[in-house]
Amino acid sequence: MSEPLVSERLRRRLGDLAQWLADPGRDEAERAAFTAYTRQLTAVYWPWLGYGLAAAAILWWPLDAVVFHLYPRTRWVYGVYRLTLAAMDITIATALPKLKIAHRHAELGAIIAYIANLALTGWVLAEGPRGDALWFYFSFMTPQFSVLLLVPLGMRFYAAFLGSAVIVAAWGANPSSSFATPGVTAGISFLVFCTLLAVFIGHVLYAVLRRGFYLSRRVEVQREDLAMLADRLERRVDDQTRALRALHHRAQDLRAQERHDIARDLHDDLGQELTSLRLLVGLGRQLQERGQGDEVLNELDEQIGRVQQSLRRVLVALKPRLLDEQGLVEALRVLVRELESRSGLAIPFEARDVPEPLPAPVSTALFRIAQEALNNALRHARASRVDVRLIGTSAGVRLEIEDDGAGIAPGRIGSGQGTLGIRERAEALGGDARWSGQSGTLLTVNLPLEDSS
């Protein structure tokens, strides 16, 4: 394998490692949350670490009699060291959690405790063996305690090297030691290497913790978002269910109302007319025997004409044949003429650019809407004129019904039973219905054609 290829792969691997070790926080809020988390974690576990170090120092004490049995003074120095270290760590572990500033700056408290332990250790490493450089080599393990610091890379670097500098300074400050002792310089250089290794290992562990925190936090945020989305969807489903239930009840009410209207028309118009016809038939038979039946026959013919008109109105209310045979325009024209003759109002009708034939759902819906709107105008608007316009548009077809009556108050637009039925018919086909005007009312219904079939 060529040297440039190996160099390129090494450079790529180092780049991947540097990217992995970098802070993957999305924003300052996420980074601040992780900083608060590490401070809280430090405030919780560092006191217990202090108690653990104090316990280890005391429990290891009996072994000094074996290790230093030939060095009574060294055994005594290390005994004092263990008691001092245990007392210091217990004091720090007990006092720091009670200070508010220690919670706000827990990482600084951990660094101070770390450096205090190293200062005492450096002094004892010189005092016990009276400056023997061999004992200085025990300091190589001390930087590894910086791995436990939950701080960013920059602060970790300074804390680790400050701790190593303190242990060297404390060792050198002891009158029993001397930097001129053979092996000390080599020991210091190796201590620097151990410190760099501790910084690297500590930052890798810190990066693992940081990535785990970010992942957990993002999963929690996504879980909350999903929960909110589920709540919104549930509310929408509930709203749609209530709307469908209301629409079903409305359809039942409309069906019942239509049946009631048909029954009323049959009873009031056709029923009375048929009763009159039976009476006229009986009278005609009597007059025929006398040779006087012409007048009765004329009356009978007029009565039959009225029956036909009543029947035509009922059929138009159900579904006009003209809607199927000649389309919506002609059906509306017949409806307008029928209402003009019954009400005496002027109802001009205009059809412009209407595509024929319209889809059956569209034509039926517009015809029903026109029926309802015209009946509302005749019953409630106190109008003298109602204009009906059917206009083809680029998107579909528009129905406009405008009267010069009393108008509708803004707060009541679209809230009545009739207007609710109009809106439901329009929205069922993807369209809309709008009311406007206070001196008179303008109803505008737009229905699309592409989605209606």
C-alpha positions as CSV (number, residue, x, y, z in Angstrom):
1,M,0.0,0.0,0.0
2,S,1.4,3.4,-1.0
3,E,2.4,5.9,1.6
4,P,0.1,8.7,0.2
5,L,-2.9,6.4,0.5
6,V,-2.0,5.5,4.1
7,S,-1.6,9.2,4.9
8,E,-5.0,10.0,3.3
9,R,-6.8,7.3,5.2
10,L,-5.1,8.4,8.5
11,R,-6.1,12.0,7.8
12,R,-9.7,10.9,7.1
13,R,-9.8,8.8,10.3
14,L,-8.5,11.7,12.4
15,G,-11.0,14.0,10.8
16,D,-13.8,11.6,11.7
17,L,-12.5,11.4,15.3
18,A,-12.3,15.1,15.6
19,Q,-15.8,15.5,14.2
20,W,-17.1,12.9,16.6
21,L,-15.4,14.6,19.6
22,A,-16.8,18.0,18.6
23,D,-19.9,19.4,20.3
24,P,-22.9,18.2,18.3
25,G,-25.4,20.5,20.0
26,R,-27.9,22.0,17.7
27,D,-28.2,25.4,19.5
28,E,-27.2,27.3,22.6
29,A,-30.3,26.1,24.5
30,E,-29.3,22.5,24.0
31,R,-25.7,23.1,25.0
32,A,-26.9,25.1,28.1
33,A,-29.1,22.2,29.0
34,F,-26.2,19.8,28.9
35,T,-24.0,22.1,31.0
36,A,-26.7,22.3,33.6
37,Y,-27.0,18.5,33.5
38,T,-23.2,18.0,34.1
39,R,-23.2,20.5,36.9
40,Q,-26.1,18.7,38.6
41,L,-24.4,15.3,38.0
42,T,-21.1,16.7,39.4
43,A,-22.9,18.1,42.5
44,V,-24.4,14.7,43.1
45,Y,-21.5,12.2,42.6
46,W,-18.4,14.3,43.5
47,P,-19.2,14.4,47.3
48,W,-19.6,10.6,47.2
49,L,-16.2,10.3,45.4
50,G,-14.7,12.4,48.2
51,Y,-16.1,10.0,50.8
52,G,-14.8,7.1,48.8
53,L,-11.3,8.5,48.6
54,A,-11.3,9.2,52.4
55,A,-12.5,5.6,53.0
56,A,-9.8,4.2,50.7
57,A,-7.1,6.2,52.5
58,I,-8.1,4.9,55.9
59,L,-8.7,1.3,54.8
60,W,-5.3,1.1,53.1
61,W,-3.5,2.4,56.2
62,P,-2.9,-1.0,57.8
63,L,-0.8,-2.1,54.8
64,D,1.7,0.7,55.5
65,A,3.1,-1.5,58.3
66,V,4.0,-4.1,55.7
67,V,5.1,-1.9,52.9
68,F,7.2,0.5,55.0
69,H,8.2,-1.9,57.9
70,L,11.9,-0.9,57.3
71,Y,11.0,2.8,57.1
72,P,9.4,3.9,60.4
73,R,9.5,7.6,59.5
74,T,8.0,7.1,56.1
75,R,5.2,5.0,57.7
76,W,4.5,7.8,60.1
77,V,4.5,10.5,57.3
78,Y,2.1,8.4,55.3
79,G,-0.2,7.9,58.3
80,V,-0.4,11.6,58.8
81,Y,-1.0,12.0,55.0
82,R,-3.9,9.5,55.1
83,L,-5.6,11.2,58.1
84,T,-5.1,14.6,56.6
85,L,-6.4,13.5,53.2
86,A,-9.4,11.8,54.7
87,A,-10.3,14.8,56.9
88,M,-9.9,17.2,53.9
89,D,-12.0,15.1,51.5
90,I,-14.7,14.5,54.1
91,T,-14.8,18.2,54.9
92,I,-15.1,19.2,51.2
93,A,-17.7,16.5,50.5
94,T,-19.8,17.6,53.4
95,A,-19.5,21.4,53.1
96,L,-19.7,21.9,49.3
97,P,-23.3,20.5,48.8
98,K,-24.5,23.0,51.4
99,L,-23.2,26.0,49.5
100,K,-25.4,27.5,46.8
101,I,-22.4,28.7,44.9
102,A,-21.1,25.2,44.8
103,H,-24.3,24.1,43.0
104,R,-24.0,26.9,40.5
105,H,-20.4,26.2,39.8
106,A,-20.1,22.5,40.7
107,E,-17.3,21.9,38.1
108,L,-15.1,24.6,39.7
109,G,-15.6,23.0,43.1
110,A,-14.6,19.6,41.7
111,I,-11.4,21.1,40.2
112,I,-10.5,22.8,43.5
113,A,-10.9,19.5,45.4
114,Y,-8.9,17.7,42.7
115,I,-6.0,20.2,42.9
116,A,-6.1,20.2,46.8
117,N,-5.6,16.5,46.8
118,L,-2.7,16.7,44.3
119,A,-1.0,19.4,46.3
120,L,-1.1,17.3,49.5
121,T,0.0,14.2,47.6
122,G,3.0,16.0,45.9
123,W,4.3,17.2,49.3
124,V,4.0,13.7,50.9
125,L,5.7,12.0,47.9
126,A,8.8,14.2,48.8
127,E,8.5,14.1,52.6
128,G,8.1,10.4,53.1
129,P,11.1,9.0,51.2
130,R,13.1,12.3,51.8
131,G,13.2,13.4,48.1
132,D,13.9,10.0,46.6
133,A,13.0,10.4,42.9
134,L,11.7,6.8,42.7
135,W,8.7,7.9,44.8
136,F,8.0,10.8,42.5
137,Y,7.0,8.3,39.9
138,F,3.9,7.4,41.9
139,S,2.6,10.8,40.7
140,F,2.1,9.3,37.2
141,M,-1.3,7.9,38.2
142,T,-2.7,11.2,39.7
143,P,-3.7,12.9,36.3
144,Q,-6.1,10.0,35.7
145,F,-8.4,11.3,38.4
146,S,-9.0,14.3,36.0
147,V,-10.9,11.8,33.8
148,L,-13.8,12.1,36.3
149,L,-14.2,15.9,35.7
150,L,-17.3,16.6,33.7
151,V,-16.0,19.7,31.9
152,P,-15.4,20.7,28.2
153,L,-12.1,20.1,26.5
154,G,-10.5,23.5,27.2
155,M,-11.3,23.5,30.9
156,R,-10.3,19.9,31.2
157,F,-6.9,20.6,29.6
158,Y,-6.2,23.5,32.0
159,A,-7.4,21.6,35.0
160,A,-5.4,18.5,34.3
161,F,-2.2,20.4,33.6
162,L,-2.7,22.7,36.6
163,G,-3.1,19.6,38.7
164,S,0.1,18.1,37.4
165,A,1.9,21.4,37.8
166,V,0.7,21.7,41.4
167,I,1.9,18.2,42.3
168,V,5.4,18.9,40.8
169,A,5.5,22.3,42.6
170,A,4.4,20.8,45.9
171,W,7.1,18.0,45.5
172,G,9.7,20.6,44.6
173,A,8.7,22.9,47.5
174,N,9.5,20.3,50.1
175,P,13.0,20.9,51.5
176,S,13.7,17.1,51.2
177,S,13.4,17.1,47.4
178,S,15.5,18.6,44.6
179,F,14.9,18.9,40.9
180,A,18.6,18.1,40.5
181,T,17.9,14.6,41.7
182,P,18.6,12.1,38.8
183,G,15.5,10.8,37.1
184,V,13.2,13.7,38.1
185,T,13.3,15.4,34.7
186,A,12.4,12.2,33.0
187,G,9.7,11.7,35.5
188,I,8.2,15.1,34.8
189,S,8.2,14.5,31.0
190,F,6.4,11.2,31.5
191,L,3.9,13.0,33.8
192,V,3.2,15.4,30.9
193,F,2.5,12.4,28.7
194,C,0.2,10.9,31.3
195,T,-1.6,14.2,31.7
196,L,-2.2,14.4,27.9
197,L,-3.5,10.8,27.9
198,A,-5.8,11.6,30.8
199,V,-7.2,14.7,28.9
200,F,-7.8,12.5,25.8
201,I,-9.5,9.7,27.7
202,G,-11.6,12.1,29.8
203,H,-12.8,14.0,26.8
204,V,-13.8,10.8,25.0
205,L,-15.9,9.8,28.0
206,Y,-17.3,13.3,28.2
207,A,-18.2,13.2,24.5
208,V,-19.9,9.9,25.0
209,L,-21.9,11.3,27.8
210,R,-22.7,14.4,25.8
211,R,-23.9,12.5,22.8
212,G,-26.0,10.3,25.0
213,F,-27.6,13.3,26.7
214,Y,-28.4,15.0,23.3
215,L,-29.9,11.8,21.9
216,S,-32.0,11.3,25.0
217,R,-33.2,14.9,25.0
218,R,-34.1,14.8,21.4
219,V,-35.9,11.6,21.8
220,E,-37.8,13.2,24.7
221,V,-38.6,16.3,22.6
222,Q,-39.8,14.1,19.7
223,R,-41.9,12.1,22.2
224,E,-43.5,15.3,23.5
225,D,-44.1,16.5,19.9
226,L,-45.6,13.1,19.0
227,A,-47.8,13.3,22.1
228,M,-48.9,16.8,21.2
229,L,-49.6,15.7,17.6
230,A,-51.6,12.7,18.9
231,D,-53.6,15.1,21.1
232,R,-54.3,17.4,18.2
233,L,-55.2,14.5,16.0
234,E,-57.5,13.1,18.7
235,R,-59.2,16.5,19.1
236,R,-59.6,16.7,15.3
237,V,-61.1,13.2,15.2
238,D,-63.4,14.1,18.0
239,D,-64.4,17.4,16.2
240,Q,-64.9,15.5,13.0
241,T,-66.9,12.8,14.7
242,R,-69.2,15.5,16.4
243,A,-69.5,17.2,13.0
244,L,-70.5,14.0,11.3
245,R,-72.9,13.2,14.0
246,A,-74.4,16.6,13.8
247,L,-74.6,16.3,10.0
248,H,-76.3,12.9,10.3
249,H,-78.9,14.4,12.7
250,R,-79.3,17.4,10.3
251,A,-79.8,15.0,7.4
252,Q,-82.4,13.1,9.4
253,D,-84.1,16.4,10.3
254,L,-84.1,17.5,6.6
255,R,-85.5,14.2,5.5
256,A,-88.3,14.4,8.1
257,Q,-89.0,18.0,7.1
258,E,-89.1,17.1,3.4
259,R,-91.6,14.3,4.2
260,H,-93.6,16.7,6.3
261,D,-93.7,19.3,3.6
262,I,-94.6,16.7,0.9
263,A,-97.4,15.3,3.2
264,R,-98.7,18.8,3.9
265,D,-98.7,19.7,0.1
266,L,-100.5,16.4,-0.7
267,H,-103.0,17.0,2.1
268,D,-103.6,20.7,1.6
269,D,-103.5,20.9,-2.2
270,L,-104.1,17.5,-3.7
271,G,-106.3,16.2,-0.9
272,Q,-108.7,19.2,-1.1
273,E,-108.7,19.2,-4.9
274,L,-109.5,15.5,-5.1
275,T,-112.3,15.9,-2.6
276,S,-113.7,18.7,-4.8
277,L,-113.3,16.5,-7.8
278,R,-115.4,13.8,-6.3
279,L,-118.1,16.3,-5.4
280,L,-118.0,17.7,-8.9
281,V,-118.3,14.2,-10.4
282,G,-121.3,13.4,-8.2
283,L,-122.9,16.8,-9.1
284,G,-122.1,16.2,-12.8
285,R,-123.9,12.9,-12.8
286,Q,-127.0,14.5,-11.3
287,L,-126.9,17.5,-13.7
288,Q,-126.3,15.2,-16.6
289,E,-129.6,13.5,-16.0
290,R,-131.2,16.9,-16.3
291,G,-129.0,17.9,-19.3
292,Q,-127.2,20.7,-17.4
293,G,-123.7,19.3,-17.0
294,D,-121.6,21.7,-19.2
295,E,-120.8,24.2,-16.4
296,V,-119.8,21.4,-14.1
297,L,-117.5,19.9,-16.7
298,N,-115.8,23.2,-17.1
299,E,-115.3,23.5,-13.4
300,L,-114.0,19.9,-13.4
301,D,-111.5,20.7,-16.1
302,E,-110.2,23.7,-14.1
303,Q,-110.0,21.6,-11.0
304,I,-108.0,18.9,-12.8
305,G,-105.6,21.6,-14.0
306,R,-105.0,22.8,-10.4
307,V,-104.4,19.2,-9.4
308,Q,-101.8,18.9,-12.1
309,Q,-100.1,22.0,-11.0
310,S,-100.0,20.8,-7.3
311,L,-98.6,17.5,-8.4
312,R,-96.0,19.3,-10.5
313,R,-94.9,21.3,-7.5
314,V,-94.6,18.1,-5.4
315,L,-92.5,16.4,-8.1
316,V,-90.3,19.5,-8.5
317,A,-89.7,19.5,-4.8
318,L,-88.6,15.8,-5.0
319,K,-86.6,16.0,-8.1
320,P,-87.7,17.8,-11.3
321,R,-87.6,15.8,-14.5
322,L,-86.2,18.9,-16.2
323,L,-83.0,18.5,-14.2
324,D,-82.3,15.2,-15.9
325,E,-83.9,16.0,-19.2
326,Q,-82.9,19.6,-20.0
327,G,-80.3,20.4,-17.3
328,L,-79.9,22.8,-14.4
329,V,-80.5,26.1,-16.3
330,E,-84.0,25.0,-17.6
331,A,-84.9,23.5,-14.2
332,L,-84.0,26.8,-12.4
333,R,-85.9,28.8,-15.0
334,V,-89.1,26.7,-14.3
335,L,-88.6,27.0,-10.6
336,V,-88.3,30.8,-10.9
337,R,-91.5,31.0,-13.0
338,E,-93.3,28.8,-10.5
339,L,-92.3,31.0,-7.6
340,E,-93.1,34.2,-9.5
341,S,-96.6,33.0,-10.2
342,R,-97.2,31.9,-6.6
343,S,-95.6,34.9,-4.8
344,G,-96.1,37.8,-7.2
345,L,-92.5,38.8,-6.7
346,A,-90.1,39.8,-9.5
347,I,-87.5,37.0,-9.8
348,P,-85.2,37.7,-12.8
349,F,-83.1,34.7,-13.8
350,E,-79.8,35.0,-15.7
351,A,-77.5,32.1,-16.9
352,R,-74.1,32.9,-18.3
353,D,-71.3,30.6,-19.6
354,V,-72.7,27.6,-17.8
355,P,-71.1,24.3,-19.0
356,E,-73.7,21.7,-19.9
357,P,-74.3,19.0,-18.9
358,L,-73.2,19.6,-15.3
359,P,-72.4,16.6,-13.1
360,A,-75.5,15.2,-11.5
361,P,-74.3,15.9,-7.9
362,V,-73.5,19.5,-8.8
363,S,-76.8,20.2,-10.6
364,T,-78.8,18.6,-7.8
365,A,-77.0,20.5,-5.1
366,L,-77.4,23.9,-6.8
367,F,-81.1,23.2,-7.5
368,R,-81.7,22.4,-3.8
369,I,-79.7,25.4,-2.7
370,A,-81.7,27.6,-5.0
371,Q,-84.9,26.2,-3.7
372,E,-83.9,26.8,-0.1
373,A,-82.5,30.2,-0.6
374,L,-85.6,31.4,-2.6
375,N,-87.9,30.0,0.0
376,N,-85.9,31.8,2.7
377,A,-86.2,35.1,0.8
378,L,-89.9,34.7,0.3
379,R,-90.6,33.7,3.9
380,H,-88.3,35.9,5.9
381,A,-86.6,38.6,3.9
382,R,-89.7,40.7,3.1
383,A,-88.2,41.3,-0.3
384,S,-89.9,42.8,-3.4
385,R,-87.3,41.5,-5.8
386,V,-84.9,38.5,-5.9
387,D,-82.2,38.1,-8.6
388,V,-80.9,34.6,-9.5
389,R,-77.7,34.3,-11.4
390,L,-76.0,31.1,-12.6
391,I,-72.4,31.8,-13.9
392,G,-69.8,29.4,-15.2
393,T,-66.3,30.2,-13.9
394,S,-62.8,28.9,-14.7
395,A,-62.9,26.7,-11.6
396,G,-66.5,25.5,-11.7
397,V,-69.9,27.2,-11.4
398,R,-71.2,30.0,-9.2
399,L,-74.8,30.6,-8.0
400,E,-75.8,34.0,-6.8
401,I,-79.1,34.8,-5.2
402,E,-79.6,38.4,-4.2
403,D,-82.7,40.0,-2.6
404,D,-83.6,43.6,-1.6
405,G,-85.1,42.5,1.7
406,A,-84.3,43.1,5.4
407,G,-80.8,41.5,5.2
408,I,-79.1,39.3,7.8
409,A,-77.3,40.6,10.9
410,P,-73.6,39.8,10.8
411,G,-73.7,37.6,13.9
412,R,-76.5,35.5,12.4
413,I,-75.1,34.9,9.0
414,G,-74.9,31.2,8.2
415,S,-76.4,30.2,11.6
416,G,-80.0,29.3,10.7
417,Q,-81.3,25.8,9.8
418,G,-81.8,26.7,6.1
419,T,-78.4,28.4,5.8
420,L,-76.8,25.5,7.6
421,G,-78.3,23.1,5.0
422,I,-77.0,25.3,2.2
423,R,-73.5,25.3,3.6
424,E,-73.5,21.6,4.2
425,R,-74.5,20.9,0.6
426,A,-71.8,23.2,-0.8
427,E,-69.0,21.8,1.4
428,A,-70.0,18.2,0.7
429,L,-68.9,18.9,-2.9
430,G,-65.7,20.8,-2.0
431,G,-67.3,24.2,-2.5
432,D,-68.3,27.0,-0.2
433,A,-71.3,29.2,0.6
434,R,-71.0,32.9,1.7
435,W,-73.6,35.4,2.8
436,S,-73.1,39.2,2.7
437,G,-75.1,42.4,3.0
438,Q,-77.3,44.1,5.6
439,S,-79.6,46.0,3.3
440,G,-80.6,42.9,1.4
441,T,-78.8,39.6,1.3
442,L,-76.4,38.2,-1.3
443,L,-75.8,34.4,-1.2
444,T,-72.8,33.3,-3.3
445,V,-72.2,29.5,-3.8
446,N,-69.1,28.3,-5.6
447,L,-68.8,24.6,-6.6
448,P,-65.8,23.1,-8.3
449,L,-66.3,20.7,-11.2
450,E,-63.1,18.6,-11.2
451,D,-63.8,16.8,-7.9
452,S,-67.6,16.6,-8.1
453,S,-68.1,13.5,-10.2
